[in-house]
């Protein structure tokens, strides 16, 4: 799944959790997900499967 599609998943998850959706927050979560090829970061290794967990982790750590 391309990075742009993962960002849409992040936005959906934030809305579902009644959180503010900003480009900064979406990019922050997207940046912690693994991508391949590593140098280009084009495709998410796990698609949207890990998005909700990463959003929760960032929210729990008050990083958002």
Buried (B, 14 or more C-beta within 10 A) or exposed (E): BEBEEBBBBBBBBBEEEEBEEEEEBBEBBBEEBEBEEEEEBEBBEBBBEBBBEBBEBBBEEEEB
